Amino acid sequence: MKTVLIVAGIIVFLVYGFVLYCCIRVGKESDEQYNKLREGKEQEDDRSRVCK
């Protein structure tokens, strides 16, 4: 019984770590996409200022 609890604890810990890893990875990708979109918007704004 003790072994089963230890194995279950290890499995829960690994799953928890995997979920956190996935959340961090998705957040990083979203942040990079946001920064790319923001940089593109800023470049368009700079061009429109020059043209005016």
Biopython code that builds the backbone (N, CA, C, O; Angstrom):
import numpy as np
from Bio.PDB.StructureBuilder import StructureBuilder

atoms = [
    (1, "MET", "N", (0.824, -1.193, 0.000)),
    (1, "MET", "CA", (0.000, 0.000, 0.000)),
    (1, "MET", "C", (0.871, 1.262, 0.000)),
    (1, "MET", "O", (0.570, 2.237, -0.688)),
    (2, "LYS", "N", (1.938, 1.226, 0.770)),
    (2, "LYS", "CA", (2.841, 2.368, 0.844)),
    (2, "LYS", "C", (3.476, 2.645, -0.516)),
    (2, "LYS", "O", (3.628, 3.801, -0.912)),
    (3, "THR", "N", (3.843, 1.593, -1.223)),
    (3, "THR", "CA", (4.449, 1.734, -2.542)),
    (3, "THR", "C", (3.467, 2.354, -3.527)),
    (3, "THR", "O", (3.852, 3.193, -4.341)),
    (4, "VAL", "N", (2.226, 1.957, -3.461)),
    (4, "VAL", "CA", (1.201, 2.505, -4.353)),
    (4, "VAL", "C", (1.033, 4.004, -4.112)),
    (4, "VAL", "O", (0.919, 4.773, -5.067)),
    (5, "LEU", "N", (1.017, 4.419, -2.865)),
    (5, "LEU", "CA", (0.899, 5.836, -2.548)),
    (5, "LEU", "C", (2.104, 6.639, -3.038)),
    (5, "LEU", "O", (1.954, 7.757, -3.530)),
    (6, "ILE", "N", (3.283, 6.068, -2.901)),
    (6, "ILE", "CA", (4.499, 6.743, -3.368)),
    (6, "ILE", "C", (4.462, 6.892, -4.887)),
    (6, "ILE", "O", (4.765, 7.961, -5.416)),
    (7, "VAL", "N", (4.092, 5.829, -5.581)),
    (7, "VAL", "CA", (4.014, 5.874, -7.043)),
    (7, "VAL", "C", (2.936, 6.871, -7.483)),
    (7, "VAL", "O", (3.150, 7.635, -8.424)),
    (8, "ALA", "N", (1.788, 6.867, -6.815)),
    (8, "ALA", "CA", (0.726, 7.809, -7.146)),
    (8, "ALA", "C", (1.190, 9.250, -6.915)),
    (8, "ALA", "O", (0.879, 10.131, -7.716)),
    (9, "GLY", "N", (1.920, 9.495, -5.845)),
    (9, "GLY", "CA", (2.455, 10.828, -5.578)),
    (9, "GLY", "C", (3.429, 11.279, -6.650)),
    (9, "GLY", "O", (3.404, 12.434, -7.074)),
    (10, "ILE", "N", (4.280, 10.375, -7.083)),
    (10, "ILE", "CA", (5.241, 10.694, -8.141)),
    (10, "ILE", "C", (4.505, 11.015, -9.442)),
    (10, "ILE", "O", (4.864, 11.956, -10.149)),
    (11, "ILE", "N", (3.487, 10.238, -9.750)),
    (11, "ILE", "CA", (2.716, 10.470, -10.976)),
    (11, "ILE", "C", (2.012, 11.832, -10.912)),
    (11, "ILE", "O", (2.019, 12.583, -11.887)),
    (12, "VAL", "N", (1.417, 12.139, -9.780)),
    (12, "VAL", "CA", (0.747, 13.435, -9.626)),
    (12, "VAL", "C", (1.752, 14.566, -9.777)),
    (12, "VAL", "O", (1.464, 15.560, -10.443)),
    (13, "PHE", "N", (2.905, 14.435, -9.181)),
    (13, "PHE", "CA", (3.948, 15.452, -9.278)),
    (13, "PHE", "C", (4.386, 15.646, -10.720)),
    (13, "PHE", "O", (4.541, 16.784, -11.164)),
    (14, "LEU", "N", (4.590, 14.564, -11.461)),
    (14, "LEU", "CA", (5.024, 14.651, -12.857)),
    (14, "LEU", "C", (3.940, 15.289, -13.732)),
    (14, "LEU", "O", (4.243, 16.112, -14.597)),
    (15, "VAL", "N", (2.702, 14.916, -13.510)),
    (15, "VAL", "CA", (1.609, 15.512, -14.282)),
    (15, "VAL", "C", (1.507, 17.004, -13.979)),
    (15, "VAL", "O", (1.339, 17.811, -14.893)),
    (16, "TYR", "N", (1.606, 17.367, -12.731)),
    (16, "TYR", "CA", (1.558, 18.779, -12.324)),
    (16, "TYR", "C", (2.691, 19.560, -12.990)),
    (16, "TYR", "O", (2.469, 20.658, -13.500)),
    (17, "GLY", "N", (3.884, 19.008, -12.987)),
    (17, "GLY", "CA", (5.027, 19.644, -13.634)),
    (17, "GLY", "C", (4.819, 19.793, -15.131)),
    (17, "GLY", "O", (5.171, 20.821, -15.710)),
    (18, "PHE", "N", (4.253, 18.777, -15.758)),
    (18, "PHE", "CA", (3.999, 18.829, -17.197)),
    (18, "PHE", "C", (2.975, 19.913, -17.526)),
    (18, "PHE", "O", (3.148, 20.648, -18.498)),
    (19, "VAL", "N", (1.925, 20.019, -16.739)),
    (19, "VAL", "CA", (0.905, 21.041, -16.964)),
    (19, "VAL", "C", (1.515, 22.437, -16.810)),
    (19, "VAL", "O", (1.257, 23.318, -17.630)),
    (20, "LEU", "N", (2.307, 22.640, -15.782)),
    (20, "LEU", "CA", (2.965, 23.938, -15.600)),
    (20, "LEU", "C", (3.887, 24.260, -16.768)),
    (20, "LEU", "O", (3.921, 25.394, -17.245)),
    (21, "TYR", "N", (4.635, 23.258, -17.227)),
    (21, "TYR", "CA", (5.531, 23.449, -18.372)),
    (21, "TYR", "C", (4.745, 23.873, -19.608)),
    (21, "TYR", "O", (5.151, 24.789, -20.323)),
    (22, "CYS", "N", (3.627, 23.208, -19.856)),
    (22, "CYS", "CA", (2.805, 23.548, -21.023)),
    (22, "CYS", "C", (2.239, 24.959, -20.911)),
    (22, "CYS", "O", (2.207, 25.693, -21.899)),
    (23, "CYS", "N", (1.797, 25.341, -19.727)),
    (23, "CYS", "CA", (1.253, 26.695, -19.526)),
    (23, "CYS", "C", (2.323, 27.755, -19.772)),
    (23, "CYS", "O", (2.055, 28.777, -20.404)),
    (24, "ILE", "N", (3.509, 27.518, -19.284)),
    (24, "ILE", "CA", (4.600, 28.474, -19.475)),
    (24, "ILE", "C", (4.969, 28.560, -20.947)),
    (24, "ILE", "O", (5.219, 29.648, -21.466)),
    (25, "ARG", "N", (5.004, 27.428, -21.613)),
    (25, "ARG", "CA", (5.355, 27.396, -23.037)),
    (25, "ARG", "C", (4.317, 28.141, -23.876)),
    (25, "ARG", "O", (4.679, 28.933, -24.746)),
    (26, "VAL", "N", (3.050, 27.896, -23.625)),
    (26, "VAL", "CA", (1.989, 28.561, -24.372)),
    (26, "VAL", "C", (2.002, 30.060, -24.078)),
    (26, "VAL", "O", (1.802, 30.870, -24.983)),
    (27, "GLY", "N", (2.232, 30.429, -22.831)),
    (27, "GLY", "CA", (2.316, 31.841, -22.481)),
    (27, "GLY", "C", (3.469, 32.537, -23.176)),
    (27, "GLY", "O", (3.330, 33.679, -23.614)),
    (28, "LYS", "N", (4.589, 31.876, -23.280)),
    (28, "LYS", "CA", (5.747, 32.450, -23.958)),
    (28, "LYS", "C", (5.450, 32.665, -25.436)),
    (28, "LYS", "O", (5.781, 33.712, -25.993)),
    (29, "GLU", "N", (4.827, 31.677, -26.072)),
    (29, "GLU", "CA", (4.487, 31.803, -27.489)),
    (29, "GLU", "C", (3.481, 32.934, -27.707)),
    (29, "GLU", "O", (3.596, 33.692, -28.669)),
    (30, "SER", "N", (2.506, 33.046, -26.822)),
    (30, "SER", "CA", (1.518, 34.114, -26.936)),
    (30, "SER", "C", (2.180, 35.474, -26.770)),
    (30, "SER", "O", (1.852, 36.419, -27.487)),
    (31, "ASP", "N", (3.100, 35.573, -25.834)),
    (31, "ASP", "CA", (3.808, 36.827, -25.603)),
    (31, "ASP", "C", (4.636, 37.211, -26.827)),
    (31, "ASP", "O", (4.679, 38.384, -27.201)),
    (32, "GLU", "N", (5.297, 36.229, -27.459)),
    (32, "GLU", "CA", (6.089, 36.504, -28.658)),
    (32, "GLU", "C", (5.193, 36.966, -29.807)),
    (32, "GLU", "O", (5.547, 37.896, -30.532)),
    (33, "GLN", "N", (4.038, 36.325, -29.977)),
    (33, "GLN", "CA", (3.117, 36.737, -31.030)),
    (33, "GLN", "C", (2.601, 38.150, -30.772)),
    (33, "GLN", "O", (2.499, 38.955, -31.698)),
    (34, "TYR", "N", (2.277, 38.451, -29.524)),
    (34, "TYR", "CA", (1.807, 39.790, -29.174)),
    (34, "TYR", "C", (2.876, 40.832, -29.483)),
    (34, "TYR", "O", (2.573, 41.890, -30.034)),
    (35, "ASN", "N", (4.125, 40.533, -29.129)),
    (35, "ASN", "CA", (5.206, 41.481, -29.393)),
    (35, "ASN", "C", (5.401, 41.694, -30.889)),
    (35, "ASN", "O", (5.654, 42.819, -31.320)),
    (36, "LYS", "N", (5.289, 40.635, -31.687)),
    (36, "LYS", "CA", (5.418, 40.776, -33.142)),
    (36, "LYS", "C", (4.303, 41.650, -33.691)),
    (36, "LYS", "O", (4.552, 42.521, -34.524)),
    (37, "LEU", "N", (3.079, 41.428, -33.234)),
    (37, "LEU", "CA", (1.956, 42.246, -33.701)),
    (37, "LEU", "C", (2.122, 43.701, -33.275)),
    (37, "LEU", "O", (1.840, 44.619, -34.044)),
    (38, "ARG", "N", (2.582, 43.900, -32.040)),
    (38, "ARG", "CA", (2.768, 45.263, -31.539)),
    (38, "ARG", "C", (3.858, 45.976, -32.328)),
    (38, "ARG", "O", (3.713, 47.155, -32.653)),
    (39, "GLU", "N", (4.953, 45.274, -32.643)),
    (39, "GLU", "CA", (6.029, 45.884, -33.419)),
    (39, "GLU", "C", (5.547, 46.244, -34.817)),
    (39, "GLU", "O", (5.903, 47.299, -35.343)),
    (40, "GLY", "N", (4.752, 45.388, -35.416)),
    (40, "GLY", "CA", (4.198, 45.681, -36.735)),
    (40, "GLY", "C", (3.303, 46.897, -36.697)),
    (40, "GLY", "O", (3.345, 47.729, -37.603)),
    (41, "LYS", "N", (2.491, 47.010, -35.658)),
    (41, "LYS", "CA", (1.587, 48.162, -35.506)),
    (41, "LYS", "C", (2.402, 49.433, -35.315)),
    (41, "LYS", "O", (2.060, 50.472, -35.881)),
    (42, "GLU", "N", (3.465, 49.373, -34.536)),
    (42, "GLU", "CA", (4.297, 50.549, -34.306)),
    (42, "GLU", "C", (4.978, 50.985, -35.599)),
    (42, "GLU", "O", (5.118, 52.183, -35.846)),
    (43, "GLN", "N", (5.404, 50.033, -36.426)),
    (43, "GLN", "CA", (6.037, 50.379, -37.694)),
    (43, "GLN", "C", (5.037, 51.061, -38.617)),
    (43, "GLN", "O", (5.380, 52.020, -39.307)),
    (44, "GLU", "N", (3.796, 50.567, -38.631)),
    (44, "GLU", "CA", (2.763, 51.203, -39.449)),
    (44, "GLU", "C", (2.492, 52.616, -38.955)),
    (44, "GLU", "O", (2.319, 53.529, -39.762)),
    (45, "ASP", "N", (2.452, 52.810, -37.640)),
    (45, "ASP", "CA", (2.233, 54.133, -37.077)),
    (45, "ASP", "C", (3.375, 55.082, -37.456)),
    (45, "ASP", "O", (3.139, 56.245, -37.783)),
    (46, "ASP", "N", (4.608, 54.582, -37.409)),
    (46, "ASP", "CA", (5.747, 55.415, -37.764)),
    (46, "ASP", "C", (5.677, 55.818, -39.231)),
    (46, "ASP", "O", (5.990, 56.960, -39.567)),
    (47, "ARG", "N", (5.276, 54.913, -40.105)),
    (47, "ARG", "CA", (5.165, 55.224, -41.526)),
    (47, "ARG", "C", (4.083, 56.259, -41.775)),
    (47, "ARG", "O", (4.262, 57.164, -42.590)),
    (48, "SER", "N", (2.969, 56.132, -41.084)),
    (48, "SER", "CA", (1.880, 57.080, -41.294)),
    (48, "SER", "C", (2.252, 58.473, -40.791)),
    (48, "SER", "O", (1.784, 59.467, -41.347)),
    (49, "ARG", "N", (3.074, 58.567, -39.763)),
    (49, "ARG", "CA", (3.528, 59.862, -39.274)),
    (49, "ARG", "C", (4.439, 60.533, -40.281)),
    (49, "ARG", "O", (4.380, 61.749, -40.465)),
    (50, "VAL", "N", (5.287, 59.741, -40.940)),
    (50, "VAL", "CA", (6.223, 60.287, -41.910)),
    (50, "VAL", "C", (5.459, 60.797, -43.132)),
    (50, "VAL", "O", (5.791, 61.846, -43.684)),
    (51, "CYS", "N", (4.449, 60.062, -43.547)),
    (51, "CYS", "CA", (3.689, 60.433, -44.744)),
    (51, "CYS", "C", (2.861, 61.682, -44.538)),
    (51, "CYS", "O", (2.590, 62.400, -45.501)),
    (52, "LYS", "N", (2.451, 61.965, -43.314)),
    (52, "LYS", "CA", (1.590, 63.121, -43.059)),
    (52, "LYS", "C", (2.349, 64.362, -43.061)),
    (52, "LYS", "O", (1.779, 65.435, -42.862)),
]
sb = StructureBuilder()
sb.init_structure("model")
sb.init_model(0)
sb.init_chain("A")
sb.init_seg("    ")
for serial, (resi, resn, name, xyz) in enumerate(atoms, 1):
    if name == "N":
        sb.init_residue(resn, " ", resi, " ")
    sb.init_atom(name, np.array(xyz, "f"), 0.0, 1.0, " ", f" {name:<3s}", serial, name[0])
structure = sb.get_structure()
